[in-house]
């Protein structure tokens, strides 16, 4: 027999700064590893690009960006 759960009461708030901090930190670490994946001496521009790409990718995993202010 299936029981239905009562609706959740109360509220919950996300600590957006903490989530963003974690996303940036993980992105930097991942970008650094990715930049050094095939060489021990990548140039500075390549490292920077890999880190920026990884940080933005990680942020997009946690946050939704809407151009018109409507969430999907």
Beta strands, then each sheet from edge to edge (+ up, - down):
end
